[in-house]
Amino acid sequence: MIIKCPECGHQVSDRAKTCPSCGIEIAGKITRCPDCGEFIFKDDRECPNCHCSINASASEPADVAPVDSQNYALAPEIPEIPQPREPKKSTGHKILWSSVVVGFVIALIIVFLGIYFYQKSQQENEMRAYENAMMSAEPAVLQNFLDMYIDASVAHRDSIKAHLEILKKVDRDWQNAYASQSKSALQLFIDRNPDNIHVTEARLLIDSLDFEAAKLVDTMEGYQKYMDSHQQGAYYDEAANAYDRIREEAEAKRRQAQQDSIMKAQQAAEAAQTQTVQPAQPAPKPAQPAPKPAQPAQPVKKQ
């Protein structure tokens, strides 16, 4: 049967030779208190739990001194003088100190576990933030990582700083390309940075520049060139309408020129027909030469 050791209070079998915790003998050395039922040592005079007196040993017969067979007088009984028992060491302080030590150890374990899991959680959060920052094309995201994770590893911070410098240079290139309003500069930015967030804006700007160039020449060839380059352009429908307008105008001019040519041919034919119907007119006489002017009279010389 499992009982509580009367010495240290730990659980132990009543058949165990000694208590595994405190080492005191158990088998054959314990009994139950008749008052409270707690297990106590057999040689206890008083129950340490309810403090009732234990008189089991008092009923034992006392030793009688041997008498001489020649002496008829009986020797008086000498009562057994109980030997003073060493006082038991108090176990209350021992249990208290054991509890304090165990509690302190448990507290240390909890603290260390808390620190461990906190650091592990911080490392996992830092790793996720690092991966997101390295995949981002926003300088603000990378700067936010540097501000939040000051204690991050040197390798991570150096990688973020290098990536941030690259993004700042790309941002400067975009500002220059946008300010130039040049198709070649914008196309160069797209070719160098195909995954940049400003690529869509650059393509829209190129689309607008090409349409303005087509409007400036205002020819079928110009609008056709725009439509071939920007089949999904924002101004495709407007360019198609302008193309149709110019084509209709050209067709109208061609028809008008054709009609004018036909009318001129008809007029020429009518004029030729009129000349064949009228009689022939006599040829005009040649003009007479103008008379010569009279010569002035010569003076007569005197003889």
C-alpha positions in Angstrom: 0.0 0.0 0.0 1.2 3.5 -0.8 1.5 5.7 2.3 2.9 9.0 3.3 6.3 8.8 4.9 6.0 10.0 8.5 9.4 11.6 8.3 9.5 13.6 5.0 5.9 13.3 3.7 6.7 11.8 0.4 4.8 8.8 -0.9 6.3 5.4 -0.3 5.2 1.8 -0.1 4.6 0.4 3.4 6.7 -2.6 2.5 9.7 -0.6 1.4 12.7 -1.1 3.6 13.6 2.6 3.6 12.1 5.8 2.3 13.7 6.6 -1.1 13.5 10.3 -0.3 14.8 10.6 3.3 16.3 7.1 3.9 14.4 6.4 7.1 13.3 2.8 7.8 9.7 2.0 6.9 9.0 -1.7 6.9 8.0 -2.9 10.4 8.6 0.5 11.9 5.3 2.3 11.3 1.7 2.0 12.5 -1.5 4.0 12.4 -2.5 6.6 14.9 -5.6 5.2 16.7 -7.0 8.7 16.9 -6.4 10.4 13.5 -5.4 7.4 11.4 -2.1 8.9 10.2 0.9 6.7 9.8 3.5 7.2 12.6 6.5 5.5 13.9 5.8 2.7 16.3 8.2 4.1 18.9 6.5 7.6 18.9 5.0 8.5 22.2 2.9 11.1 20.7 1.2 11.5 17.3 2.9 14.4 15.5 -0.4 15.0 13.7 -3.0 15.1 16.4 -0.6 15.1 19.4 -2.5 12.2 21.1 -0.5 10.0 23.5 0.5 6.5 22.4 0.5 4.0 25.4 1.2 0.8 23.5 4.6 0.4 25.0 3.5 1.0 28.6 1.6 -2.3 28.6 4.7 -4.3 27.9 6.0 -6.2 31.0 9.1 -4.9 32.7 12.2 -6.9 33.1 12.5 -8.7 36.5 15.9 -9.0 38.1 16.9 -12.6 38.8 16.7 -13.7 42.5 18.8 -16.0 44.4 17.2 -19.4 45.0 18.5 -19.3 48.6 16.8 -16.0 49.3 13.2 -16.2 50.2 12.6 -12.5 49.9 11.4 -11.4 46.5 13.3 -8.5 45.0 11.2 -5.5 44.4 10.1 -4.8 40.8 12.1 -2.1 39.2 10.1 -0.3 36.7 11.6 0.2 33.3 12.9 3.6 32.9 12.2 4.7 29.3 15.3 5.8 27.5 15.1 9.4 26.3 14.5 9.4 22.6 16.3 11.8 20.5 13.9 14.5 19.3 13.0 14.2 15.7 14.3 16.7 13.5 11.7 19.1 12.3 10.8 18.4 8.7 8.7 21.6 8.2 11.7 23.8 7.4 13.1 21.1 5.1 9.9 20.9 3.2 9.6 24.6 3.0 13.1 25.0 1.7 12.6 22.2 -0.8 9.4 23.9 -2.0 11.2 27.2 -2.3 14.1 25.7 -4.3 11.7 23.7 -6.6 9.6 26.9 -7.1 12.7 28.9 -7.9 13.9 26.3 -10.4 10.4 26.1 -12.1 10.4 29.9 -12.3 13.8 30.0 -13.9 12.7 27.3 -16.4 9.6 29.4 -17.2 11.6 32.5 -17.7 14.2 30.8 -19.9 11.5 29.2 -22.0 9.7 32.5 -22.3 12.9 34.2 -23.5 13.6 31.3 -25.9 10.2 31.4 -27.5 10.2 35.2 -27.6 13.5 35.3 -29.4 12.4 32.5 -31.7 9.2 34.4 -32.5 11.3 37.6 -33.1 13.6 35.7 -35.4 10.8 34.3 -37.4 9.1 37.7 -37.7 12.4 39.3 -38.8 13.0 36.6 -41.4 9.5 37.1 -42.9 9.9 40.8 -42.9 13.3 40.4 -44.6 12.0 38.2 -47.3 9.1 40.6 -48.0 11.4 43.6 -48.1 13.8 41.9 -50.5 10.9 41.0 -52.9 9.5 44.5 -52.7 10.2 47.3 -55.1 9.1 50.0 -52.7 11.9 51.9 -51.0 9.6 52.7 -48.1 9.2 49.0 -47.3 13.0 48.5 -47.1 13.4 51.6 -44.9 10.7 50.4 -42.6 12.6 47.1 -42.1 15.8 49.0 -41.2 13.9 51.1 -38.7 12.0 48.3 -37.0 14.7 45.6 -36.9 17.7 47.4 -35.6 19.1 44.2 -34.0 18.7 42.2 -37.2 21.7 40.3 -38.5 24.4 42.3 -40.2 24.0 40.2 -43.4 20.3 41.0 -43.5 20.8 44.7 -42.9 23.6 45.0 -45.4 21.4 43.2 -48.1 18.5 45.6 -47.4 20.7 48.6 -47.6 22.2 47.5 -50.9 18.8 46.8 -52.3 17.5 50.1 -51.1 20.3 51.9 -52.9 19.4 50.1 -56.1 15.8 51.1 -55.8 16.7 54.7 -55.1 18.8 54.8 -58.3 15.9 53.2 -60.2 13.6 55.9 -58.8 16.0 58.6 -59.9 16.1 57.1 -63.4 12.3 57.1 -63.5 12.1 60.8 -62.4 14.6 61.7 -65.2 12.8 59.7 -67.8 9.4 61.1 -66.8 10.7 64.7 -66.8 12.3 64.2 -70.3 8.9 63.3 -71.9 11.1 61.4 -74.4 9.9 58.1 -75.9 13.4 56.8 -76.1 14.2 57.6 -72.5 11.0 56.0 -71.3 11.6 52.8 -73.4 15.1 52.6 -72.1 13.7 52.7 -68.5 11.2 49.9 -69.3 14.0 47.7 -70.9 16.2 48.1 -67.8 13.5 47.8 -65.2 10.8 45.5 -66.6 9.4 44.6 -63.1 9.3 48.2 -61.8 6.1 49.7 -60.5 6.5 52.6 -62.9 6.6 50.5 -66.1 2.8 50.7 -66.6 2.9 54.5 -66.2 5.8 54.7 -68.7 3.9 52.7 -71.3 0.9 54.9 -70.9 3.1 57.9 -71.4 4.7 56.4 -74.5 1.2 55.7 -75.8 0.2 59.3 -75.3 3.4 60.6 -77.0 2.9 58.4 -80.1 -0.7 59.5 -80.5 0.2 63.2 -80.2 2.8 62.6 -82.9 0.2 60.9 -85.1 -2.2 63.9 -84.6 0.6 66.3 -85.5 1.1 64.8 -89.0 -2.6 64.0 -89.3 -2.1 61.5 -92.1 -3.4 58.0 -92.7 0.1 56.7 -92.4 0.7 58.3 -89.1 -2.5 57.0 -87.5 -1.8 53.5 -89.0 1.6 53.5 -87.5 0.1 54.3 -84.1 -2.5 51.6 -84.4 0.1 49.0 -85.4 2.3 49.9 -82.3 -0.5 50.2 -79.8 -3.2 47.7 -80.6 -4.4 48.0 -77.0 -3.6 51.7 -76.7 -5.8 54.2 -74.9 -6.3 56.2 -78.1 -6.8 53.3 -80.6 -10.4 54.1 -81.3 -9.7 57.8 -81.7 -6.9 57.0 -84.1 -9.1 54.6 -86.1 -11.8 57.3 -86.4 -9.2 59.8 -87.6 -7.9 57.3 -90.1 -11.4 56.7 -91.5 -12.0 60.5 -91.7 -8.9 61.1 -93.7 -9.6 58.2 -96.0 -13.2 59.4 -96.6 -11.8 62.9 -97.3 -9.3 61.5 -99.7 -11.9 59.4 -101.4 -14.2 62.4 -101.7 -11.4 64.5 -103.3 -10.6 61.6 -105.7 -14.3 61.4 -106.8 -14.4 65.2 -107.2 -11.3 65.2 -109.2 -12.7 62.4 -111.4 -15.9 64.3 -111.9 -14.0 67.5 -112.8 -11.9 65.5 -115.3 -15.0 64.1 -116.9 -16.6 67.5 -117.1 -13.5 69.0 -118.7 -13.5 66.2 -121.2 -17.2 66.8 -122.1 -16.6 70.5 -122.5 -13.6 69.9 -124.8 -15.7 67.5 -126.9 -18.6 70.0 -127.2 -16.2 72.7 -128.2 -14.7 70.5 -130.9 -18.2 69.6 -132.2 -19.2 73.3 -132.4 -16.2 74.2 -134.5 -17.0 71.5 -137.1 -20.5 72.8 -137.7 -19.7 76.5 -138.4 -18.6 77.5 -142.2 -15.1 78.3 -142.9 -14.2 82.0 -142.8 -12.0 83.6 -145.6 -8.5 84.0 -144.6 -7.7 87.6 -143.7 -5.6 89.7 -146.2 -2.1 90.4 -145.3 -1.6 93.9 -143.9 -0.2 96.5 -146.4 3.2 97.9 -145.6 3.1 101.5 -144.2 4.2 104.3 -146.7 7.6 105.6 -146.3 7.9 109.2 -144.9 8.7 112.0 -147.5 12.3 113.1 -147.8 13.1 116.6 -146.8 14.0 119.0 -149.7 17.7 119.5 -150.3 18.9 123.2 -150.3 20.1 124.6 -153.7 23.6 125.7 -153.8 24.4 129.0 -155.4 27.0 129.2 -158.2 
